[in-house]
Amino acid sequence: MQRRDKIFGYMAGIAAGVTYGMNPLFGKPLLAGGMAVSSMLFFRYLLSMLIMAVWILASGGSLRVTWREFKSLALLGVMFCSSSITLFESYNFIPSGLATTIVYLYPVFVALIMVLLRQYPSPRVWASIFVTVIGVFLLCMPSGRMELSFAGMALAALSAFSYSVYVVLVNNDATISHVSPKVLTFWSLAVGGVAFLGITTAEGASLLDGVNGWKSWVDIIGLAVFPTTIAVFTIAVSTRLIGPVKTSVLGVFEPITAIMTGTQAFAERLTPTMTAGIVLCLAAILFMVTERK
């Protein structure tokens, strides 16, 4: 692999983490306004899918895939939307900080899956995974007493596992190895959009409940552009260039961004423990990306 491609892969992985970490910036106001999770995710995926379709067609590309390719792409879509819905549902049982910490176990899941596929991460990468998990725990450590819920922790773990499978499949499914990241992103989002439309319909909720004027639409568009379109696309690019394990470690920029968004946009407190977590995570990333091998 050329050095330029490797650097671009790391940059794409960081971009994926940063943009995915913008979820609270756009999602919190919508949920506070009474919008159902399934409705919010439906609009998020629908608009993202349309953005990708326009981009692909405007650049002279095609949305066509074979039936065999579609089956693999549909599985990607199911894994990605499963990760989204189980994470949001876990918030009903456990604090969001604990849920985020459990979800960030996904680099461990990715590494273990790769071991099963006989692709072994280096000791330096294993060390980076270990340190970033500790850093995320410090970042998201809940304060005060809390009641642990098996259901909540199971949902958060399922979210992590679903996302792990998604990341691994992007780079290791030979059926879609030649499908461009843009087309892969489009079909993953399309499957997710259909799934969330079905969930919203089954719940009997109105898609527009909680949409209160133009500010709500700004938040919906923000969700569709940053933590969805850009995040899903850059995940695919990064995974193809530097592999799923390193891409998953770079996902640590997600909780870091979410924490910084909370402090700047929602006046949340940045504690010394959280600062230590950020420093640990950044040190682990620097340790990983300086590997010569």
KANORWO-V806823 format. One record per backbone hydrogen bond with DSSP energy under -0.5 kcal/mol. NH is the residue of the N-H (numbers start at 1). CO is the residue of the C=O. E is the energy in kcal/mol with one decimal. If there is no record, write none. Layout:
nh=NH co=CO e=E
nh=NH co=CO e=E
This chain:
nh=6 co=2 e=-2.0
nh=7 co=3 e=-2.5
nh=8 co=4 e=-2.4
nh=9 co=5 e=-2.2
nh=10 co=6 e=-2.1
nh=11 co=7 e=-2.5
nh=12 co=8 e=-2.5
nh=13 co=9 e=-2.1
nh=14 co=10 e=-2.3
nh=15 co=11 e=-2.5
nh=16 co=12 e=-2.3
nh=17 co=13 e=-2.0
nh=18 co=14 e=-2.7
nh=19 co=15 e=-2.6
nh=20 co=16 e=-2.3
nh=21 co=17 e=-1.6
nh=22 co=19 e=-1.4
nh=23 co=20 e=-1.4
nh=26 co=22 e=-1.3
nh=27 co=23 e=-3.4
nh=28 co=24 e=-1.7
nh=30 co=26 e=-0.8
nh=31 co=27 e=-2.4
nh=32 co=28 e=-2.7
nh=33 co=29 e=-1.4
nh=34 co=31 e=-1.3
nh=35 co=30 e=-2.2
nh=40 co=36 e=-2.6
nh=41 co=37 e=-2.5
nh=42 co=38 e=-2.0
nh=43 co=39 e=-2.3
nh=44 co=40 e=-2.1
nh=45 co=41 e=-2.5
nh=46 co=42 e=-2.9
nh=47 co=43 e=-2.5
nh=48 co=44 e=-1.6
nh=49 co=45 e=-2.5
nh=50 co=46 e=-2.1
nh=51 co=47 e=-2.4
nh=52 co=48 e=-2.4
nh=53 co=49 e=-2.3
nh=54 co=50 e=-2.5
nh=55 co=51 e=-2.2
nh=56 co=52 e=-2.7
nh=57 co=53 e=-2.6
nh=58 co=54 e=-2.6
nh=59 co=55 e=-1.4
nh=60 co=57 e=-1.4
nh=61 co=56 e=-2.8
nh=70 co=66 e=-2.7
nh=71 co=67 e=-1.9
nh=72 co=68 e=-1.2
nh=73 co=69 e=-2.5
nh=74 co=70 e=-3.1
nh=75 co=71 e=-1.6
nh=76 co=72 e=-1.8
nh=77 co=73 e=-2.2
nh=78 co=74 e=-2.4
nh=79 co=75 e=-2.4
nh=80 co=76 e=-2.5
nh=81 co=77 e=-2.6
nh=82 co=78 e=-2.1
nh=83 co=79 e=-1.8
nh=84 co=80 e=-1.6
nh=85 co=81 e=-2.5
nh=86 co=82 e=-2.1
nh=87 co=83 e=-1.4
nh=88 co=84 e=-2.1
nh=89 co=85 e=-2.3
nh=90 co=86 e=-1.7
nh=91 co=87 e=-0.9
nh=91 co=88 e=-0.6
nh=92 co=89 e=-1.5
nh=93 co=90 e=-1.9
nh=94 co=90 e=-2.2
nh=99 co=95 e=-2.3
nh=100 co=96 e=-2.6
nh=101 co=97 e=-2.0
nh=102 co=98 e=-2.3
nh=103 co=99 e=-2.7
nh=104 co=100 e=-1.9
nh=105 co=102 e=-1.8
nh=106 co=103 e=-1.9
nh=107 co=104 e=-0.7
nh=108 co=105 e=-1.1
nh=109 co=105 e=-1.7
nh=110 co=106 e=-2.9
nh=111 co=107 e=-2.5
nh=112 co=108 e=-2.5
nh=113 co=109 e=-2.6
nh=114 co=110 e=-2.4
nh=115 co=111 e=-2.0
nh=116 co=112 e=-2.0
nh=117 co=113 e=-1.4
nh=118 co=115 e=-1.8
nh=119 co=114 e=-3.0
nh=120 co=118 e=-0.5
nh=121 co=119 e=-0.6
nh=126 co=122 e=-2.2
nh=127 co=123 e=-2.4
nh=128 co=124 e=-2.0
nh=129 co=125 e=-2.4
nh=130 co=126 e=-2.3
nh=131 co=127 e=-2.4
nh=132 co=128 e=-2.4
nh=133 co=129 e=-2.1
nh=134 co=130 e=-1.7
nh=135 co=131 e=-2.5
nh=136 co=132 e=-2.8
nh=137 co=133 e=-2.0
nh=138 co=134 e=-2.0
nh=139 co=135 e=-2.2
nh=140 co=136 e=-2.5
nh=141 co=137 e=-0.6
nh=148 co=146 e=-0.6
nh=153 co=149 e=-2.5
nh=154 co=150 e=-2.7
nh=155 co=151 e=-2.3
nh=156 co=152 e=-2.2
nh=157 co=153 e=-2.4
nh=158 co=154 e=-2.3
nh=159 co=155 e=-2.1
nh=160 co=156 e=-2.1
nh=161 co=157 e=-2.6
nh=162 co=158 e=-2.7
nh=163 co=159 e=-2.1
nh=164 co=160 e=-2.0
nh=165 co=161 e=-2.4
nh=166 co=162 e=-2.0
nh=167 co=163 e=-2.4
nh=168 co=164 e=-2.4
nh=169 co=165 e=-2.7
nh=170 co=166 e=-2.0
nh=171 co=167 e=-0.8
nh=171 co=168 e=-0.7
nh=172 co=168 e=-1.5
nh=173 co=169 e=-2.0
nh=174 co=172 e=-0.9
nh=176 co=173 e=-1.3
nh=177 co=174 e=-0.9
nh=179 co=176 e=-1.2
nh=184 co=180 e=-2.7
nh=185 co=181 e=-2.3
nh=186 co=182 e=-2.2
nh=187 co=183 e=-2.3
nh=188 co=184 e=-1.9
nh=189 co=185 e=-2.3
nh=190 co=186 e=-2.4
nh=191 co=187 e=-2.2
nh=192 co=188 e=-1.8
nh=193 co=189 e=-2.8
nh=194 co=190 e=-2.1
nh=195 co=191 e=-2.2
nh=196 co=192 e=-2.5
nh=197 co=193 e=-1.8
nh=198 co=194 e=-2.1
nh=199 co=195 e=-2.0
nh=200 co=196 e=-2.4
nh=201 co=197 e=-2.3
nh=202 co=198 e=-2.4
nh=203 co=199 e=-1.9
nh=204 co=200 e=-0.7
nh=204 co=201 e=-0.9
nh=205 co=200 e=-1.6
nh=209 co=206 e=-1.3
nh=211 co=208 e=-2.1
nh=212 co=210 e=-1.0
nh=213 co=211 e=-0.7
nh=216 co=213 e=-0.6
nh=217 co=213 e=-1.2
nh=218 co=214 e=-2.1
nh=219 co=215 e=-2.0
nh=220 co=216 e=-2.4
nh=221 co=217 e=-2.7
nh=222 co=218 e=-2.5
nh=223 co=219 e=-2.5
nh=224 co=220 e=-2.1
nh=225 co=221 e=-2.3
nh=226 co=222 e=-2.3
nh=227 co=222 e=-0.5
nh=229 co=224 e=-2.3
nh=230 co=225 e=-2.6
nh=231 co=226 e=-1.5
nh=232 co=228 e=-3.0
nh=233 co=229 e=-2.0
nh=234 co=230 e=-2.7
nh=235 co=231 e=-2.0
nh=236 co=232 e=-1.8
nh=237 co=233 e=-2.2
nh=238 co=234 e=-2.8
nh=239 co=235 e=-2.7
nh=240 co=236 e=-1.9
nh=241 co=237 e=-1.6
nh=242 co=238 e=-3.0
nh=243 co=238 e=-0.6
nh=243 co=239 e=-1.2
nh=247 co=243 e=-1.7
nh=248 co=244 e=-2.1
nh=249 co=245 e=-1.8
nh=250 co=246 e=-2.0
nh=251 co=247 e=-0.6
nh=251 co=248 e=-0.7
nh=252 co=249 e=-1.8
nh=253 co=250 e=-1.9
nh=254 co=251 e=-2.2
nh=255 co=251 e=-0.5
nh=256 co=252 e=-1.6
nh=257 co=253 e=-2.3
nh=258 co=254 e=-2.5
nh=259 co=255 e=-2.5
nh=260 co=256 e=-2.4
nh=261 co=257 e=-2.7
nh=262 co=258 e=-2.1
nh=263 co=259 e=-2.0
nh=264 co=260 e=-2.0
nh=265 co=261 e=-3.2
nh=266 co=261 e=-0.7
nh=266 co=262 e=-1.1
nh=268 co=262 e=-2.5
nh=271 co=269 e=-0.7
nh=275 co=271 e=-2.2
nh=276 co=272 e=-2.4
nh=277 co=273 e=-1.9
nh=278 co=274 e=-2.2
nh=279 co=275 e=-2.3
nh=280 co=276 e=-2.4
nh=281 co=277 e=-2.3
nh=282 co=278 e=-2.5
nh=283 co=279 e=-2.2
nh=284 co=280 e=-2.3
nh=285 co=281 e=-2.2
nh=286 co=282 e=-2.4
nh=287 co=283 e=-2.3
nh=288 co=284 e=-1.9
nh=289 co=285 e=-2.7
nh=290 co=286 e=-1.2
nh=291 co=288 e=-1.6
